[in-house]
């Protein structure tokens, strides 16, 4: 997935079937989200996840999504580090579903 193109990654999935997105915080690079149970060295960065999410949103019928396993039981760091990344991704998903319109300026 790290080196893949979203078109290739999701080519086997029928675009007419409903899609539920679930992202486990463990796959995100610990440099972005250190607050996980099992950090993945060499994990996915924010922009890769954002690119994958944007592709899914544009090409599939999204019926729901979740982000899981953000925690703070192993680390003394502030849980806000991971929560901020998740909040930005959630905001991106929600805003992408709103109809766009031209602004009169």
C-alpha positions in Angstrom: 0.0 0.0 0.0 2.8 2.4 0.8 4.1 2.5 -2.7 0.8 1.7 -4.4 -1.5 3.8 -6.6 -5.1 3.8 -5.3 -6.3 2.7 -8.7 -4.2 -0.4 -8.4 -4.9 -1.0 -4.7 -8.6 -0.9 -5.1 -9.0 -2.3 -8.6 -10.4 -5.7 -7.4 -13.2 -4.1 -5.5 -16.6 -3.6 -7.2 -17.3 0.1 -7.3 -21.0 -0.5 -7.1 -20.8 -2.3 -3.7 -21.1 -0.2 -0.5 -17.8 0.6 1.2 -17.1 0.8 4.9 -13.7 2.3 5.8 -12.0 1.3 9.0 -8.5 2.7 9.8 -6.5 1.2 12.7 -4.2 3.8 14.2 -1.4 1.2 14.4 -0.8 1.5 10.6 0.0 5.2 10.9 3.7 6.1 11.3 4.5 6.6 15.0 6.1 10.0 14.0 2.5 11.2 13.4 0.5 9.1 15.9 2.6 7.7 18.7 -0.4 6.9 20.9 -1.1 3.3 19.7 -0.9 -0.1 21.2 1.5 -1.5 18.5 3.4 1.2 16.6 4.3 0.3 13.0 7.8 1.3 12.2 7.7 2.6 8.6 3.9 3.1 8.9 1.7 5.1 6.6 2.0 8.9 6.7 -0.9 11.4 6.8 -0.8 12.3 3.1 -0.9 8.7 2.0 -3.9 8.0 4.1 -5.5 11.2 2.9 -4.9 10.2 -0.7 -6.4 6.8 -0.2 -9.4 8.3 1.6 -10.0 10.8 -1.1 -9.8 8.1 -3.8 -12.3 5.9 -1.9 -14.7 8.9 -1.4 -14.6 9.9 -5.0 -15.0 6.4 -6.4 -17.1 4.3 -4.0 -20.4 4.7 -2.1 -19.2 5.2 1.5 -21.7 3.9 4.0 -19.6 4.5 7.1 -16.1 4.9 8.5 -14.2 4.6 11.8 -10.8 5.2 13.2 -9.7 2.9 16.0 -7.1 2.1 18.6 -5.9 5.6 19.5 -4.8 5.3 23.1 -2.5 6.7 25.7 -1.9 3.8 28.0 1.7 3.1 27.0 3.0 6.6 26.4 3.5 9.7 28.5 2.9 11.8 25.4 -0.2 13.9 24.9 -3.0 12.0 23.3 -3.8 15.2 21.3 -1.0 14.3 18.9 -3.0 11.4 17.4 -6.4 12.9 18.0 -5.5 15.9 15.9 -4.5 13.7 12.9 -7.7 11.7 13.2 -9.8 14.9 13.5 -8.3 16.2 10.3 -9.0 13.0 8.5 -12.6 12.8 9.8 -13.1 16.4 8.8 -11.8 15.7 5.3 -14.3 12.8 5.0 -17.3 14.8 6.2 -16.5 17.9 4.1 -16.0 15.8 1.0 -19.6 14.6 1.2 -21.0 18.2 1.2 -22.2 19.5 -2.1 -19.9 22.2 -3.4 -21.1 25.5 -4.9 -19.6 28.6 -6.3 -19.0 31.5 -4.1 -20.1 34.9 -5.2 -17.3 37.2 -4.3 
